[in-house]
């Protein structure tokens, strides 16, 4: 009898101990895609962008906004961010399996999330906001509506940016690991092969046109080379239902069958993007906007997706010997293209041009002129580089944008005697290739305008004396607006850009949704209720040069009746 009781207790203990794990398994047994449409990609995981590796998938939304976006698993919303740049309106959902999914560029959140966010926006009197709800506040189930697809933030067209991260370290994981049904029978397309004689940005390179040997193999005419070389490719990948030129998943470079360079985009660290310009021909991209992906690892580079630590992509070619270079490039679905090149070693080694006035990356440098200065801290560059600093009455020329920087350098322009208005409107401008100025920095410190840049180029002082413009779009002064759902206002600035804005009705802060891409401010009349019929609207805005503008108008609206 005693044994039976002990067995029963043991059975109960095992059952109740296992219950949370059974529940855990049930919660994680389902997964759904974030959109109920055929998945077409305009961006793949790990592909090269202008200043970062893409951390997720860009899913096309058929050129539309407002598609329902759903939670891919059970979990809870642990982060909400609204910004006018970057991810725009974004939600982060933590799941019970140790992953976090991210949904960005949304147009609007689901009602319960929208209400939660709006309450806190009014508390903080700020449209842009960053929230971290506790786990019990906003729980979501698999397939539950999170929001609606949009085009907010740094988006260049309607789409959903979808990420999956390791919750422990926030490293992005390739979302293709999930069973997304993406039709893809196309191999990556290779455009040109390049051989470099070094890793330095000034290394000599030679372009080799490619011809297709068959459906999967590209080849080139015989190549003669000597010394250490590495390779680069212009390439892209496509899926069956999308015309976009996307990035690849993996690559292996072999010399006579031995791997020399390997990369695979299964997981990234956000720290990897610091080194993105070492994996492209930076000078070619800066000058001609052509991206050549280089398959070589710089000594200073610490990229998490590179495999085979012993091989950095540099290959030794000896005189009189023959070699085969085979480059294998694949997408996530295993579609693979190959580049084969046959190399004969010769005796001539062409050394890369070396400048005697190259800056040593280990040292710091101060270039001090009468009214301007440039300071490079130690570690600003990855390699010794030739750099010419020139100045005249108007410009400060800090080399040419041919070299990637590891750390930003500091620029100073002395503040000359001038009236306070002119001083407040002046800023440092960065000049583009055509000499057009763009706002760079108006920070003032110790009698100077000061700014930090990770891009070499030309700088000057510029002035913005024109205030922003605030114009009503769908209403007029003293108009009855009882049937209106929204107030629409156009907010523009001709030069330095909008720094801040604030709207009030009858002296109370209102949430104005700002979309810089179309210069709009929108107020939802459902946000607040007022007892009176006559309303005073005030909107103030300031640009980054300190110019301020103010709109003051009156409108009428019938008060809402109490239920």
ROLOLO-117249 format. One record per residue: y, x negated, z of N, C-alpha, C in turn. Coordinates in steps of 0.001 Angstrom, whole numbers, plus 500000, padded with zeros to 6 digits. Example, Ala and Ser with C-alpha at 12.3 -4.5 7.8 and 13.67 -1.06 7.14 Angstrom:
% residues 2
494310486810507800495500487700507800496700486800507800;497750487150507080498940486330507140500030487100507870;
//
This chain:
% residues 563
498798499156500000500000500000500000501250499122500000;501199498082500847502331497175500931502573496479499602;501489496075498958501624495406497667502248496332496631;501842497647496673502409498607495718503917498761495931;504339498822497209505764498951497509506520497711497034;505918496541497303506571495298496861506692495244495348;505607495706494662505641495719493195506716496672492682;506818497860493387507829498839492970509234498255493149;509459497571494289510768496955494530511067495889493484;510038495104493140510226494050492143510562494647490785;509856495757490452510112496430489176511545496961489115;511995497588490209513361498121490274514388497009490168;514077495877490877515006494747490837515158494213489423;514027494069488746514063493571487360514827494535486467;514591495863486652515237496880485808516753496841485983;517187496850487287518626496910487520519308495577487197;518549494491487322519107493196486929519279493126485419;518311493713484707518349493661483239519267494703482640;519661495730483435520451496842482892521742496375482222;522535495489482879523758495046482205523486494360480873;522366493624480805522049492927479571521583493915478502;520866494986478938520491496022477976521741496688477423;522694496980478327523948497593477901524710496653476977;524730495365477347525391494363476532524807494352475130;523474494375475050522820494373473750523143495605472940;523225496760473627523565497990472932524989497927472390;525894497348473200527285497269472761527426496379471538;526573495368471418526715494426470324525716494667469187;525051495827469205524035496071468177524632496508466853;525926496912466866526531497411465649527692496533465208;527915496497463920529073495817463348529477496569462101;530776496783461931531270497447460729532384496607460138;532583496660458825533717495946458223535026496610458644;536130495865458619537401496423459110538028497463458188;537591497533456932538124498507455978536986499240455294;537195500531455013536168501340454341536369501347452828;536599500195452253536746500077450802535909498878450358;535586498777449072534894497571448602535724496330448928;535088495350449544535812494172450012536096493235448836;537391493044448573537852492088447571538798491113448254;538636489829447977539382488811448706540528488239447879;541663488076448545542768487326447945542958485994448669;542142485739449674542187484471450390540902484265451152;540375483040451117539117482732451778539354481835453001;538348481746453830538425480968455063538525479482454746;539488478823455384539608477373455257540337476895454028;540780477808453169541447477334451959542796476712452304;543270475867451397544488475108451641545707475986451376;546599476077452370547896476724452202548975475648452286;550229476048452189551305475055452110551407474186453359;551068474737454529551190473937455750550065474179456749;548974474816456300547869475078457222546610475430456438;545480475327457132544228475837456592544132477320456944;543726478139455993543676479580456206542595479908457227;542977480628458278542079480834459425541212482075459305;541299482819458220540499484032458094540286484413456650;540070485710456446539945486271455099541140487166454833;541715487072453654542717488037453207541997489076452352;541973490306452843541265491387452158542277492246451415;542086492397450136543001493186449313542913494663449708;544044495329449656544091496756450025544536497604448839;544096497193447626544336497960446401545826498148446131;546625497163446564548059497225446336548778498265447182;548085498810448180548649499897448987548766499475450441;549589500217451173549658500124452618549111501417453224;548770501358454491548365502567455203546881502847455223;546033501906454763544585502107454860544146501944456318;543152502722456722542681502655458099541971501326458369;542380500676459446541776499413459882540989499686461159;539719499301461162538827499653462268538303498419462994;537985498606464262537419497519465051536011497209464565;535731495945464335534425495571463786533314495654464835;533682495622466136532692495701467218533315496382468430;532498496652469431532994497117470717533772495985471405;534742496382472213535485495373472954536749495951473555;537743495118473735539022495562474263540135494717473638;541302495314473504542451494613472941543036493723474031;543009492416473803543485491484474827544786490793474434;545276491104473222546534490492472794547153491339471691;548469491533471778549216492263470762550480491466470476;550764491271469221551990490540468890552703491213467729;554015491367467872554857491877466794555914490825466510;555952490363465265556901489340464843557396489689463454;558583489217463110559093489420461752558614488329460804;557849487370461310557265486314460479555790486181460847;555122485168460327553734484918460695552822486098460432;552100486535461471551119487607461346551743489004461389;553070489099461568553695490418461618553179491217462801;552717492427462522552084493237463567550605492877463606;550164492335464742548799491813464833548123492257466123;546820492538466019545983492903467164544837491907467297;544500491607468560543392490705468881542417491491469760;541173491617469305540159492389470035539081491430470531;538918491363471835537863490518472409536581491324472506;535469490688472118534171491358472094533246490774473162;532157491491473410531257491130474504530323489972474153;530348489553472892529480488439472486530211487109472477;531442487062473019532187485805473088533035485526471866;533240486539471013534110486373469857535336487272469997;536360486947469238537579487741469158537889487993467694;538162489247467348538559489554465969540063489794465916;540677489411464799542126489476464632542440490287463382;543445491176463492543843492059462395545356491916462239;545813491358461119547223490990460999547893491654459801;549226491624459819550115492219458808550014493744458791;549671494347459928549512495802459991550863496508459816;550801497699459262552002498524459120552304499254460422;551246499736461061551401500520462279550112500455463073;550213500614464396549039500641465254548524502069465401;547278502204465860546723503512466200547561504139467323;547555505487467445548476506158468381548451505627469801;547264505401470407547245504966471810547805503553471957;547605502720470939548145501355470981549645501387470721;550048502225469770551470502359469449552253502814470678;551719503777471416552395504282472608552507503189473680;551434502435473869551422501342474846552485500297474491;552549499933473203553495498905472768554928499415472865;555156500642472409556517501188472403557104501237473812;556283501622474775556757501683476161557259500323476627;556538499279476270556920497935476698558068497375475869;558182497790474627559352497384473845560634497939474462;560573499185474927561748499773475554562023499146476919;560983498748477623561183498062478895561883496724478691;561466495997477665562015494659477410563226494690476486;563495495880475902564575496035474931564454494993473820;563258494950473238562999493999472153561951494569471210;562243494514469905561247494947468918560126493915468816;560481492639468699559456491594468697558928491437470116;557618491309470240557015491317471581555649490650471533;555228490132472670553921489464472787553285489944474085;552177490676473973551558491325475128550115490871475304;549646490883476574548277490511476909547683491581477833;547247492715477266546697493795478111545446493338478858;545242493900480051544024493610480802542841494341480178;541647493907480517540436494365479821540188495862479931;540675496492481003540393497914481182541446498810480534;542499498250479967543637499056479499543394499662478119;542983498856477167542838499329475781541450498980475259;540437499662475757539080499465475270538927500127473901;538119499515473041537872500085471714536379500035471415;535923500972470621534527501018470214534394500592468760;533189500195468401532935499791467029533327500931466088;534098500605465057534532501604464086535747502397464494;536285502144465702537453502908466159538709502448465408;539586503403465131540836503103464440541719502203465292;542142501084464709543062500166465368544486500320464842;544597500615463562545917500702462952545785500920461458;546879500611460758546939500860459322547421499600458615;546783499281457512547093498051456794548533498054456301;549108496870456188550504496803455784550856495507455098;552117495108455295552662493935454614553697493265455514;553504493339456841554493492822457771554329491316457974;555411490700458481555376489270458765555445488442457498;554815487269457539554844486344456408553812486690455359;553814487928454906552873488405453896553618488604452585;552967488247451470553618488349450163553095489520449345;552396490417449979551878491607449326550943492327450275;550736493628450088549880494385450998548466493820451065;547990493534452259546610493087452473546333493075453971;545076492907454314544673492747455713544193491317455913;544820490622456842544321489316457259543351489547458412;542088489138458206541020489392459179540439488066459632;540395487874460949539854486646461528538771486952462541;537915485975462755536984485979463880537136484631464579;537299484669465904537481483439466664536445483319467770;536177482095468146535418481810469351536363482050470531;536062483037471362536977483408472442537221482269473426;536244481408473603536364480343474602537426479324474240;537495478925472962538456477896472563539427478360471482;539283479634471057540141480232470022539998479562468657;538918478833468444538677478262467114538277479365466140;538925479452464986538513480434463976537127480117463414;536332481166463230534983481072462661535005481763461308;534241481266460369534210481876459039533689483310459117;534526484319458802534073485710458884532981486066457890;532735485191456915531662485449455962530291485427456632;530233484980457894528975485023458634528540486456458900;529487487385458862529150488801459027528676489371457695;527938490475457744527370491018456499528396491772455658;529462491085455263530450491675454365529859491746452955;529918492901452364529371493057451019530433492669450000;530367491428449554531328490897448594530552490435447369;530807491057446242530115490676445022530643489331444537;529745488373444448530162487024444060529005486303443370;529111486231442068528117485475441295528777484322440548;530043484049440853530800483038440115530786481698440838;530580480660440066530636479313440615532098478856440724;532389477941441644533732477352441681534068476715440328;535340476798439955535794476242438681536542474935438919;536116473896438201536712472567438328537624472338437123;538849471894437377539807471716436292539945470268435852;540095469343436795540259467932436445539711467052437560;539291465856437172538815464829438100539858463715438164;540071463193439374541019462096439571540338460992440377;540572459754439963540123458597440732541342457902441317;541284457592442616542356456896443324541852455527443761;542776454552443800542364453217444244542702452963445710;543044454005446448543334453860447870543628455201448506;543859455168449814544159456393450559545659456632450649;546457455576450579547914455661450697548490456613449641;549544457374449985550145458288449000550629457608447723;550938456309447806551381455580446612550222454952445840;548995455267446202547846454716445486547882455139444021;547401454229443174547306454570441757546216455617441553;546451456523440616545413457496440281545315457615438770;544137458007438343543908458233436929543210459567436751;543694460344435794543145461674435548542091461609434445;540993462339434666539902462384433692539613463839433330;539880464224432100539532465586431670538025465798431768;537639467019432057536228467354432217535780468292431112;534519468179430746533901469122429812532664469695430497;532338470929430132531167471572430733529904471132429996;528997470550430764527721470138430218526788471331430105;526848472213431100526123473482431079526843474431432037;526184475487432457526839476505433276527327475970434614;526702474930435129527044474469436477527542473033436549;527408472255435478527709470823435539528893470481434643;529876469794435243531000469227434502530783467722434402;531214467147433303531067465707433150532281465148432429;532361463815432373533481463157431712532969461939430971;533841461373430159533465460167429433533256459022430416;532660457923429936532386456784430803533638456261431472;533496455845432733534625455405433530534422453939433910;535510453179433806535485451787434253536418451655435454;535925451027436509536715450892437728536246449669438501;537016449315439533536646448175440375537275448346441747;536609447758442733537139447816444089536846449147444757;537636449486445763537435450737446486538143451887445776;537396452971445578537971454156444942537601455393445762;538317456474445525537958457786446055538347458833445039;537880460062445228538032461072444185538860462258444674;539408462974443697540109464224443949539821465196442821;539964466477443104539708467518442109540795468578442158;541151469105441012541845470382440954540768471425440734;540734472444441600539620473393441571540023474680442253;539232475715442037539407476991442737538116477774442634;538049478855443421536875479726443406537339481169443277;536500482005442668536787483436442530535542484232442884;535786485485443310534700486446443469534716487392442265;533652488176442114533492488989440904534606490013440718;535078490609441802536020491721441685537460491311441982;537722490017442076539067489556442411539485488435441478;540736488517441013541237487511440091541880486342440828;542070486471442134542767485435442886542023484111442861;542786483025442823542210481690442901542110481298444374;540891481286444878540655481049446299540070479658446538;539906479326447826539399478015448193537881477968448218;537353476753448329535908476541448352535407476547449799;534081476556449935533440476548451249532979475151451649;532330474428450728531778473118451084531847472168449904;531787470879450223531769469846449182531041468623449709;530313467981448813529647466714449119529902465763447954;530321464536448264530489463487447251529401462449447481;528630462184446433527540461199446537527752460063445551;527462458845445989527466457675445116526038457170445033;525473457258443836524060456903443641523168457612444645;523466458885444869522642459732445721522941459656447202;523818458751447626524115458580449051525426459301449378;525432460220450362526666460952450691527780460013451141;528969460227450562530157459447450907531226460290451605;531165461601451407532138462507451996531506463886452049;531661464577453211531090465917453354532054466798454135;532223468023453680533015469005454411532362470371454280;532514471171455326531951472522455314532808473404456209;533270474529455660534201475400456361533460476510457120;532794476138458214532166477121459100533068477474460273;533802476488460761534682476690461916535843475716461808;537007476156462269538205475329462241538776475202463642;539589474198463815540475474113464962541899474242464421;542759474951465161544146475059464690544808473685464632;544268472730465357544782471366465311544525470709463952;543522471209463208543200470632461904544379470682460939;545192471725461053546283471898460087547322470791460168;547365470061461277548285468929461382547988467873460325;546741467847459827546315466793458907546102467294457484;546556468518457192546243469102455888546810468274454738;547974467646454948548598466906453849547905465579453558;546940465187454410546147463989454129544983464301453206;544679465571453037543543465963452195543987466517450847;545256466307450523545743466621449183546529465420448669;546785465414447380547705464439446799549104464960447114;549657464483448233550896465054448738552052464855447770;552151463679447178553261463410446253553191464337445045;551997464545444506551830465437443363552224466870443725;551839467300444909552161468659445328553660468823445574;554282467826446214555707467915446510556547467886445242;556127467103444255556912466964443036556644468076442027;555379468453441849555006469352440748554330470635441201;554158470817442521553481472000443083552063472146442545;551436471054442184550023471069441772549197470507442919;548217471283443360547405470855444496546127470181444005;546024468891444288544791468134444025544126467910445372;542932468440445546542212468269446803541533466916446793;541830466111447809541270464763447887540071464752448834;539022464084448403537785464007449185537695462618449813;538618462398450768538688461130451477539319461405452828;538863460700453847539340460934455216540184459756455673;541423460028456009542336459015456539541888458635457955;542157457405458346541738456927459672542391457730460797;543600458249460554544304459003461600543881460466461664;543063460862460725542704462280460611541567462643461546;541704463816462173540659464298463079540368465758462730;539749465978461593539461467335461130538062467742461579;537953468922462185536692469358462768535651469732461720;536073470037460494535141470514459477534563469389458626;534988468155458875534426467025458138533119466609458783;532123466356457952530806465973458434530502464541458011;529494463950458628529129462585458273530231461606458640;530451461396459926531585460613460409531616459190459856;530469458630459523530423457237459077531002457062457681;530988458099456855531452457997455473532798458698455336;533804457947454845535142458532454746535554458831453307;534640458677452356534951459006450969535338457823450113;535585456665450740535894455473449945534595454837449448;534578454479448165533365453951447542533653452596446904;532794451628447167532960450269446652532288450137445294;533068449745444288532552449536442931532588448041442629;531427447461442365531319446024442124531200445713440635;531747444578440203531710444212438776530278444141438244;530099444647437020528821444551436332527766445528436775;528061446371437743527073447339438220527414448743437734;526389449596437668526561450973437205526367451940438372;527148453035438343527130453998439436527193455418438886;526625456312439655526815457736439382527517458366440582;528649459016440306529302459839441327528935461286441034;528396461971442021528049463381441885528780464162442971;529617465097442551530377465935443489529804467340443429;529404467847444570528797469182444677529766470101445422;530203471162444754531198472072445313530609473476445347;530649474141446514529992475445446667530918476456447320;530652477750447035531281478817447803530295479280448880;530711480254449695529877480644450832528563481277450384;528548481902449229527340482573448744526381481629448025;526690480353448017525776479375447438525975479111445964;526953479745445339527271479413443949527849478003443910;527266477143443097527584475715443151527927475170441779;528947474315441755529299473552440562529185472065440884;528905471280439842528706469846440010529616469089439043;530131467971439518530861467041438665530098465727438693;529724465268437520529044463969437460529878463008436617;530040461818437139530777460778436434529992459484436528;529897458780435421529165457508435376530175456372435273;530081455445436235531084454398436380530447453032436152;531145452211435387530750450819435205531776449943435891;531320449062436776532243448183437487532764447093436577;534074446858436603534663445764435834535318444763436766;535935443729436194536458442626436998537891442839437457;538609443717436802540036443846437100540254444859438219;540949444435439237541314445323440331542831445457440343;543316446666440120544758446915440091545197447300441499;545985446459442103546430446726443474547564447739443463;547573448573444468548669449527444608549959448771444888;551045449291444357552344448660444557552698448661446041;553181447522446530553537447420447941555012447021448048;555722447688448890557138447420449074557326446506450289;558264445563450151558493444648451261559269445322452401;559975446427452096560769447084453128560072448302453705;558746448298453693557998449438454209558176449550455721;558236450794456194558351451062457624556967451042458262;556860450390459385555602450289460122555420451559460956;554312452288460783554114453535461543554088453344463050;553749452141463510553642451907464949555000451689465617;556045451493464832557357451179465385558297452375465267;559383452323466045560437453318465894561609452685465148;562398453538464487563502453045463676564717453933463881;565878453307464040567143454022464121568047453521463002;568480454439462155569444454139461106570762454788461531;571702453960461954572938454471462551574105454182461620;574737455246461143575905455114460291577139455529461099;578284455530460463579529455791461187579537457173461838;579092458174461094579143459544461625577817460287461485;576762459559461149575436460159460974574390459169461467;573223459692461801572132458796462181570789459473461930;569763458631461784568385459096461606567509458280462547;566646458966463283565749458269464197564311458695463940;563451457689463696562022457921463529561298457402464768;560646458256465549559880457771466703558598457086466248;557971456300467100556690455691466733555678456769466341;554896456498465299553894457454464846554439458528463940;555648458352463415556204459352462498555398459418461206;554892458262460746554173458190459480552703457865459719;551901458180458724550483457817458780550257456403458251;551109455972457321550946454682456647552294453984456561;552294452676456330553567452011456014554131452601454719;555384452993454733555965453602453534557311452980453211;557628452865451923558967452410451540559950453558451715;561033453314452398561968454399452680563395453885452557;564178454573451761565585454232451587566441455313452234;567289454908453166568213455831453831569605455543453286;570225456551452700571549456387452112572478457469452636;573753457172452630574726458170453067576019458000452294;576691459120452112578057459101451615578861460051452489;580034460402452036580893461242452877580263462582453207;579447463111452281578901464458452463577421464476452817;576639463601452201575179463715452303574563462606453128;573406462937453674572532461964454307571188462066453596;570836461036452841569603461041452057568537460260452811;567493460956453243566414460344454021565186460270453118;565181459272452238564062459071451335563825460244450414;562637460273449812562204461375448959560947461997449556;560760463272449300559624463991449883558327463641449149;557904462381449324556668461904448701555578461620449731;555932461615451005555021461132452031554865462166453150;553639462448453554553437463359454693553811462681455995;554362463451456898554761462915458196553847463436459290;553619462577460279552787462952461416553621463550462548;554852463068462697555771463566463715557126463818463070;557910464744463613559244464975463060560212463846463412;561180463617462535562244462664462808563524463430463132;564482462720463721565698463364464210566889462981463344;567722463981463038568937463797462251570133464178463113;571201463384463028572422463699463759573634463596462832;574528464580462943575843464529462308576887464666463420;577842463744463472578876463832464500579742465065464282;580129465692465378581040466833465312582470466295465279;583149466552464182584522466081464037585480467083464681;586695466641464893587710467506465482588001468671464546;587790469870464998588055471061464206588202472241465158;588726473337464644588911474484465522587556475057465919;587556475820466998586301476314467574585560477247466631;586271478015465812585615478922464868584859478145463809;585528477154463221584867476338462197583664475611462785;583820475132464012582712474426464676581512475346464869;581766476591465272580663477524465530579969477943464247;580679477861463101580116478315461829579424477196461049;579501475974461542578955474819460837577516474550461279;576715474049460339575319473718460653574823472649459690;573687472059460017573033471113459113572229471906458099;572394471557456822571653472215455747570725471213455074;569563471686454672568623470908453868568853471267452410;568973470260451554569230470488450141567918470527449371;567757471532448506566551471583447679566698470644446483;565715470640445589565705469699444468566888469888443523;567504471079443567568668471355442713569986471209443478;569909470727444711571104470529445501571612471758446211;570823472839446234571237474057446914570948473933448401;571945474261449260571744474109450708571031475306451332;570188475011452322569508476034453109569694475698454591;569835476736455401570045476525456830568910475683457404;569289474663458208568293473802458829568417473828460354;569606473517460886569777473510462338571265473585462684;571574474352463742572940474357464273572970473959465747;571904473300466193571859472857467583572904471779467832;573638471897468918574662470920469283574261470210470567;574436468888470564574055468095471728574861466802471740;575521466551472843576248465293473068577184464969471910;577948465962471472578957465745470446578417465642469036;577195466099468818576596466035467488575853467321467166;575753467608465877574751468562465419573457467787465280;572386468376465716571119467659465758570005468553465235;569036467975464547567891468731464049566697467822463862;565493468405463851564268467635463637563537468168462416;563024467240461603562381467623460348561075466858460171;560071467523459581558825466853459187558768466687457675;559909466857457015559993466695455566561139465762455233;560869464720454456561927463832453990562774464564452954;564028464128452809564893464776451829566351464532452129;567216465367451557568665465211451685569244466305452572;570214465908453394570825466822454359572339466716454254;573005467800454610574460467817454602574944468826455628;576234468774455927576831469810456759577314470938455866;577039472144456284577474473310455530578101474300456502;578729475336455935579423476309456784579166477713456267;578945478613457189578760480027456878579829480806457632;580782481344456894581888482071457528581821483571457274;580745484013456630580624485431456275579638486104457223;580073487166457836579244487887458800578161488697458087;577083489042458787576062489928458203576678491268457810;575981491961456913576395493305456519575407494323457063;575941495387457663575122496469458215575551497755457520;574657498353456756575013499518455947574030500660456176;574538501871456451573634503033456554573024503347455191;571767503744455197571061504009453939570863505502453706;570379506236454689570008507640454470570883508620455243;572060508183455692572926509094456439574383508652456294;575286509544456629576717509280456575577342509584457933;578560509118458110579261509334459371579483510826459615;579220511238460850579406512619461333578491513632460618;577375513156460096576420514040459407575451514665460414;575028515900460142573955516528460926572607515965460449;571822515488461414570549514829461084569377515500461796;569487516784462054568443517479462821567085517444462133;567054517439460815565781517476460081565249516082459736;565976515058460157565578513691459811564526513184460791;563579512429460280562594511752461133563001510319461453;563778509708460539564123508298460697565586508058460338;566164507060460992567430506479460568567113505181459838;567705504993458673567458503773457896568770503032457689;568728501735457987569912500887457885569527499616457135;570441499123456304570223497870455581570971496750456290;570250495672456630570821494526457330570619493282456473;571713492677456010571619491510455127572542490406455614;572214489184455213573083488040455446572977487127454239;574090486611453777574109485908452497573705484453452572;573591483857453784573386482410453811572442481971454930;572954481923456161572176481276457220571032482130457749;571080483452457569569994484319458002570269484980459345;569595486108459568569800486888460782569160486190461979;569939486050463032569430485473464287569007486571465261;569846487612465417569550488668466381570270489944465987;569791491052466528570440492340466309570141493232467513;570941494292467660570742495235468748571305496582468324;570552497640468613571006498983468307571034499851469557;572024500755469627572131501682470748572533503063470244;572048504086470908572531505455470729573021505938472083;574270506312472106574905506765473351574764505733474468;574869504461474084574808503383475058573411502989475496;572369503611474925570988503304475305570297502535474172;569600501448474539568911500614473538567900501431472751;567852501216471440566866501874470587566020500829469867;564799501207469609563863500313468912564121500405467417;564688499356466853564916499265465417563866498336464824;563003498884464002561945498079463388562538497276462245;562439495954462353563082495059461390562056494517460406;562327494681459120561487494098458069562390493248457169;562420491923457394563328491050456627563062491064455118;561807491328454712561508491291453268562313492319452476;562600493461453073563429494456452379564727494748453143;565082493849454073566369493925454791566570495260455498;565513495819456056565614497160456626565532497154458150;566271498097458737566139498473460145565828499965460168;564777500354460886564374501758460913564220502218462359;564853503346462673564710503954463991563963505277463852;562959505475464696562152506695464720562754507667465743;563179508847465266563803509825466154562841510347467225;561551510129467058560588510571468070560589509672469311;561258508538469213561258507606470335561946508174471573;563126508766471379563944509177472519564432510615472340;564756511254473452565339512599473427566705512555474102;567663513298473532569005513367474087569387514833474271;570134515094475317570519516471475620571712516928474784;572597516010474409573794516383473686573534516407472173;574453517017471434574317517117469981575044515997469255;576137515522469815576908514447469186576421513102469718;576187512171468786575632510873469171576463509739468589;576635508712469408577309507497468946576264506415468668;576235505979467420575312504913467013576081503603466909;575548502557467549576144501222467463575037500226467110;575269499432466084574336498360465734575143497076465590;574737496049466308575373494739466234574368493720465717;574860492750464950573992491707464402574743490387464361;573998489292464503574582487949464458573717487067463585;574354486253462732573576485319461928573431483990462664;572699483049462062572395481801462759573589480852462835;574663481203462125575898480429462235576868481040463230;576454482118463898577280482715464935578219483800464472;578174484166463177579006485257462690578417486590463126;579284487476463637578816488751464171579380489916463368;578599490995463311579018492220462639578649493398463521;579371494523463328579131495697464149579298496955463311;578353497868463449578423499182462800578565500241463884;579573501087463748579771502188464685579904503484463891;579035504433464182579047505709463484578694506832464459;579000508038464041578621509223464814577739510112463950;576822510821464604576010511808463899575682512938464865;575255514055464279574894515239465077573406515510464919;572809515964466019571384516298465981571105517294467107;570426518372466763570127519389467772569192518820468828;569498519064470095568594518598471163567244519296471066;566195518594471482564865519200471503564778520229472609;564133521336472309563953522366473321562827521982474254;563021522252475532561976521971476528560832522962476360;559591522462476498558417523338476399558330524257477605;
//
